Amino acid sequence: MKRAEAQFVVCIKNKDYPASLELRKLYQVLPDRTAEKLRQVRVIDESGEDYLFPEDYFAPIQLPQATEKAVLRAR
């Protein structure tokens, strides 16, 4: 069985959420189908908790496998 790949996004806008989101920072996305339907994305923010934010505040990125592993270990 193939493991589910972690998904990451980079913050490109933080209007209304400057304390929660850092521009140009990498965030891990948590799966949330309901949020997707509402054009939201669930990410772990600066508090270490997961919250919903507008999807247009982020750009999806694909990390090389070695980089993904390093990022996940660093959390």
VMD Tcl script that builds the backbone (N, CA, C; Angstrom):
set m [mol new atoms 225]
animate dup $m
set s [atomselect $m all]
$s set {name element resname resid chain x y z} {
  {N N MET 1 A 0.844 -1.185 0.000}
  {CA C MET 1 A 0.000 0.000 0.000}
  {C C MET 1 A 0.886 1.244 0.000}
  {N N LYS 2 A 0.616 2.155 -0.906}
  {CA C LYS 2 A 1.376 3.394 -1.014}
  {C C LYS 2 A 0.915 4.373 0.066}
  {N N ARG 3 A 1.868 5.001 0.731}
  {CA C ARG 3 A 1.507 5.980 1.761}
  {C C ARG 3 A 0.962 7.248 1.112}
  {N N ALA 4 A 0.097 7.919 1.822}
  {CA C ALA 4 A -0.428 9.182 1.312}
  {C C ALA 4 A 0.681 10.229 1.393}
  {N N GLU 5 A 0.875 10.954 0.319}
  {CA C GLU 5 A 1.899 11.994 0.307}
  {C C GLU 5 A 1.402 13.230 1.043}
  {N N ALA 6 A 2.311 13.846 1.762}
  {CA C ALA 6 A 1.973 15.104 2.415}
  {C C ALA 6 A 1.820 16.153 1.330}
  {N N GLN 7 A 0.932 17.085 1.548}
  {CA C GLN 7 A 0.753 18.185 0.613}
  {C C GLN 7 A 1.224 19.469 1.279}
  {N N PHE 8 A 1.860 20.299 0.485}
  {CA C PHE 8 A 2.370 21.565 0.997}
  {C C PHE 8 A 1.935 22.714 0.100}
  {N N VAL 9 A 1.823 23.883 0.726}
  {CA C VAL 9 A 1.507 25.118 0.018}
  {C C VAL 9 A 2.431 26.198 0.543}
  {N N VAL 10 A 2.580 27.245 -0.241}
  {CA C VAL 10 A 3.343 28.402 0.211}
  {C C VAL 10 A 2.348 29.561 0.317}
  {N N CYS 11 A 2.472 30.343 1.380}
  {CA C CYS 11 A 1.577 31.473 1.613}
  {C C CYS 11 A 1.944 32.623 0.682}
  {N N ILE 12 A 0.962 33.093 -0.092}
  {CA C ILE 12 A 1.198 34.202 -1.014}
  {C C ILE 12 A 0.383 35.445 -0.650}
  {N N LYS 13 A -0.480 35.310 0.359}
  {CA C LYS 13 A -1.298 36.438 0.814}
  {C C LYS 13 A -1.663 36.172 2.269}
  {N N ASN 14 A -1.682 37.193 3.101}
  {CA C ASN 14 A -2.094 36.987 4.493}
  {C C ASN 14 A -3.020 38.091 5.013}
  {N N LYS 15 A -3.652 38.803 4.095}
  {CA C LYS 15 A -4.595 39.855 4.479}
  {C C LYS 15 A -5.617 39.283 5.462}
  {N N ASP 16 A -5.873 39.986 6.517}
  {CA C ASP 16 A -6.797 39.599 7.587}
  {C C ASP 16 A -6.236 38.531 8.527}
  {N N TYR 17 A -5.070 37.952 8.220}
  {CA C TYR 17 A -4.492 36.902 9.060}
  {C C TYR 17 A -2.986 37.076 9.283}
  {N N PRO 18 A -2.479 38.296 9.441}
  {CA C PRO 18 A -1.022 38.469 9.542}
  {C C PRO 18 A -0.399 37.790 10.762}
  {N N ALA 19 A -1.152 37.600 11.830}
  {CA C ALA 19 A -0.612 36.927 13.018}
  {C C ALA 19 A -0.606 35.408 12.848}
  {N N SER 20 A -1.413 34.907 11.937}
  {CA C SER 20 A -1.543 33.462 11.755}
  {C C SER 20 A -0.766 32.914 10.577}
  {N N LEU 21 A -0.534 33.753 9.568}
  {CA C LEU 21 A 0.125 33.300 8.345}
  {C C LEU 21 A 1.301 34.197 8.000}
  {N N GLU 22 A 2.417 33.569 7.645}
  {CA C GLU 22 A 3.607 34.299 7.227}
  {C C GLU 22 A 3.758 34.200 5.718}
  {N N LEU 23 A 3.899 35.341 5.058}
  {CA C LEU 23 A 4.118 35.327 3.618}
  {C C LEU 23 A 5.368 34.535 3.272}
  {N N ARG 24 A 5.317 33.795 2.164}
  {CA C ARG 24 A 6.416 32.984 1.630}
  {C C ARG 24 A 6.769 31.788 2.502}
  {N N LYS 25 A 5.986 31.500 3.517}
  {CA C LYS 25 A 6.257 30.349 4.384}
  {C C LYS 25 A 5.547 29.108 3.852}
  {N N LEU 26 A 6.172 27.970 4.061}
  {CA C LEU 26 A 5.635 26.680 3.677}
  {C C LEU 26 A 4.672 26.189 4.761}
  {N N TYR 27 A 3.512 25.687 4.344}
  {CA C TYR 27 A 2.528 25.122 5.282}
  {C C TYR 27 A 2.097 23.755 4.803}
  {N N GLN 28 A 1.897 22.843 5.756}
  {CA C GLN 28 A 1.377 21.530 5.407}
  {C C GLN 28 A -0.142 21.601 5.368}
  {N N VAL 29 A -0.696 20.995 4.332}
  {CA C VAL 29 A -2.152 20.952 4.153}
  {C C VAL 29 A -2.683 19.679 4.786}
  {N N LEU 30 A -3.776 19.801 5.511}
  {CA C LEU 30 A -4.470 18.640 6.049}
  {C C LEU 30 A -5.705 18.392 5.194}
  {N N PRO 31 A -5.967 17.155 4.826}
  {CA C PRO 31 A -7.125 16.862 3.967}
  {C C PRO 31 A -8.434 17.284 4.624}
  {N N ASP 32 A -9.292 17.942 3.859}
  {CA C ASP 32 A -10.605 18.365 4.354}
  {C C ASP 32 A -11.502 18.601 3.140}
  {N N ARG 33 A -12.261 17.592 2.772}
  {CA C ARG 33 A -13.110 17.685 1.575}
  {C C ARG 33 A -14.190 18.757 1.702}
  {N N THR 34 A -14.729 18.930 2.885}
  {CA C THR 34 A -15.748 19.963 3.092}
  {C C THR 34 A -15.147 21.344 2.855}
  {N N ALA 35 A -13.952 21.561 3.368}
  {CA C ALA 35 A -13.268 22.848 3.178}
  {C C ALA 35 A -13.019 23.110 1.697}
  {N N GLU 36 A -12.611 22.071 0.960}
  {CA C GLU 36 A -12.348 22.224 -0.472}
  {C C GLU 36 A -13.581 22.726 -1.210}
  {N N LYS 37 A -14.735 22.202 -0.847}
  {CA C LYS 37 A -15.983 22.621 -1.492}
  {C C LYS 37 A -16.279 24.095 -1.230}
  {N N LEU 38 A -15.774 24.597 -0.114}
  {CA C LEU 38 A -15.995 25.997 0.268}
  {C C LEU 38 A -14.837 26.904 -0.147}
  {N N ARG 39 A -13.927 26.340 -0.976}
  {CA C ARG 39 A -12.745 27.079 -1.453}
  {C C ARG 39 A -11.858 27.532 -0.294}
  {N N GLN 40 A -11.721 26.636 0.667}
  {CA C GLN 40 A -10.870 26.859 1.832}
  {C C GLN 40 A -9.798 25.773 1.851}
  {N N VAL 41 A -8.747 26.001 2.612}
  {CA C VAL 41 A -7.705 25.010 2.787}
  {C C VAL 41 A -7.390 24.934 4.281}
  {N N ARG 42 A -7.198 23.715 4.781}
  {CA C ARG 42 A -6.877 23.520 6.199}
  {C C ARG 42 A -5.369 23.344 6.309}
  {N N VAL 43 A -4.737 24.284 7.029}
  {CA C VAL 43 A -3.287 24.219 7.222}
  {C C VAL 43 A -2.967 24.373 8.705}
  {N N ILE 44 A -1.761 23.945 9.050}
  {CA C ILE 44 A -1.267 24.154 10.410}
  {C C ILE 44 A -0.623 25.529 10.420}
  {N N ASP 45 A -1.182 26.445 11.204}
  {CA C ASP 45 A -0.711 27.840 11.175}
  {C C ASP 45 A 0.373 28.090 12.211}
  {N N GLU 46 A 0.681 29.365 12.440}
  {CA C GLU 46 A 1.760 29.762 13.346}
  {C C GLU 46 A 1.535 29.318 14.789}
  {N N SER 47 A 0.285 29.072 15.177}
  {CA C SER 47 A 0.000 28.633 16.550}
  {C C SER 47 A 0.269 27.147 16.731}
  {N N GLY 48 A 0.476 26.438 15.619}
  {CA C GLY 48 A 0.667 24.994 15.685}
  {C C GLY 48 A -0.636 24.225 15.580}
  {N N GLU 49 A -1.728 24.934 15.443}
  {CA C GLU 49 A -3.052 24.323 15.303}
  {C C GLU 49 A -3.471 24.379 13.838}
  {N N ASP 50 A -4.446 23.538 13.473}
  {CA C ASP 50 A -4.934 23.592 12.097}
  {C C ASP 50 A -6.192 24.443 12.020}
  {N N TYR 51 A -6.224 25.273 10.998}
  {CA C TYR 51 A -7.339 26.192 10.766}
  {C C TYR 51 A -7.628 26.277 9.279}
  {N N LEU 52 A -8.806 26.781 8.972}
  {CA C LEU 52 A -9.195 27.001 7.583}
  {C C LEU 52 A -8.851 28.425 7.165}
  {N N PHE 53 A -8.341 28.535 5.937}
  {CA C PHE 53 A -8.038 29.826 5.348}
  {C C PHE 53 A -8.494 29.800 3.897}
  {N N PRO 54 A -8.712 30.961 3.294}
  {CA C PRO 54 A -9.089 30.994 1.873}
  {C C PRO 54 A -8.002 30.340 1.015}
  {N N GLU 55 A -8.424 29.517 0.054}
  {CA C GLU 55 A -7.443 28.802 -0.769}
  {C C GLU 55 A -6.591 29.735 -1.617}
  {N N ASP 56 A -7.100 30.928 -1.940}
  {CA C ASP 56 A -6.313 31.845 -2.771}
  {C C ASP 56 A -5.195 32.541 -1.993}
  {N N TYR 57 A -5.058 32.224 -0.716}
  {CA C TYR 57 A -3.945 32.737 0.083}
  {C C TYR 57 A -2.691 31.874 -0.089}
  {N N PHE 58 A -2.817 30.779 -0.840}
  {CA C PHE 58 A -1.737 29.811 -0.968}
  {C C PHE 58 A -1.538 29.380 -2.409}
  {N N ALA 59 A -0.315 28.953 -2.697}
  {CA C ALA 59 A 0.008 28.333 -3.982}
  {C C ALA 59 A 0.538 26.934 -3.669}
  {N N PRO 60 A -0.002 25.915 -4.331}
  {CA C PRO 60 A 0.474 24.553 -4.077}
  {C C PRO 60 A 1.897 24.374 -4.610}
  {N N ILE 61 A 2.676 23.566 -3.910}
  {CA C ILE 61 A 4.033 23.266 -4.358}
  {C C ILE 61 A 4.294 21.769 -4.202}
  {N N GLN 62 A 5.178 21.260 -5.029}
  {CA C GLN 62 A 5.591 19.857 -4.972}
  {C C GLN 62 A 7.038 19.828 -4.511}
  {N N LEU 63 A 7.296 19.168 -3.401}
  {CA C LEU 63 A 8.651 19.069 -2.876}
  {C C LEU 63 A 9.292 17.760 -3.308}
  {N N PRO 64 A 10.590 17.768 -3.538}
  {CA C PRO 64 A 11.284 16.495 -3.756}
  {C C PRO 64 A 11.114 15.621 -2.503}
  {N N GLN 65 A 11.111 14.315 -2.681}
  {CA C GLN 65 A 10.843 13.398 -1.575}
  {C C GLN 65 A 11.788 13.613 -0.389}
  {N N ALA 66 A 13.064 13.806 -0.645}
  {CA C ALA 66 A 14.027 14.012 0.440}
  {C C ALA 66 A 13.719 15.301 1.207}
  {N N THR 67 A 13.328 16.346 0.495}
  {CA C THR 67 A 12.986 17.615 1.139}
  {C C THR 67 A 11.729 17.464 1.968}
  {N N GLU 68 A 10.720 16.763 1.426}
  {CA C GLU 68 A 9.474 16.524 2.160}
  {C C GLU 68 A 9.760 15.801 3.467}
  {N N LYS 69 A 10.582 14.778 3.427}
  {CA C LYS 69 A 10.923 14.034 4.645}
  {C C LYS 69 A 11.614 14.941 5.667}
  {N N ALA 70 A 12.531 15.785 5.195}
  {CA C ALA 70 A 13.253 16.690 6.096}
  {C C ALA 70 A 12.300 17.691 6.726}
  {N N VAL 71 A 11.369 18.231 5.954}
  {CA C VAL 71 A 10.405 19.205 6.474}
  {C C VAL 71 A 9.514 18.551 7.526}
  {N N LEU 72 A 9.041 17.342 7.240}
  {CA C LEU 72 A 8.167 16.655 8.192}
  {C C LEU 72 A 8.907 16.292 9.476}
  {N N ARG 73 A 10.174 15.945 9.377}
  {CA C ARG 73 A 10.969 15.645 10.595}
  {C C ARG 73 A 11.200 16.897 11.419}
  {N N ALA 74 A 11.312 18.055 10.785}
  {CA C ALA 74 A 11.633 19.305 11.475}
  {C C ALA 74 A 10.447 19.883 12.245}
  {N N ARG 75 A 9.260 19.376 12.010}
  {CA C ARG 75 A 8.080 19.936 12.687}
  {C C ARG 75 A 8.169 19.737 14.174}
}
mol reanalyze $m
mol bondsrecalc $m
mol representation Tube
mol addrep $m
